[in-house]
Amino acid sequence: MEFRKEVRREVLTNELSQRAACRKYGSGWHALKKILAHAEPAGYRLR
């Protein structure tokens, strides 16, 4: 949870670009887009 807050803070305050955040944290582009779009991680769904 702290990881998501740190990434969102750095990118949304323009301390770090999205591309640089992907490199720094080793996450993929799609994962970063999800982190920026939603403050809380998605929950689980029962099938």
Secondary structure, 3 states (H helix, E strand, C coil): CHHHHHHHHHHHCCCCCHHHHHHHHCCCHHHHHHHHHCCCCCCCCCC
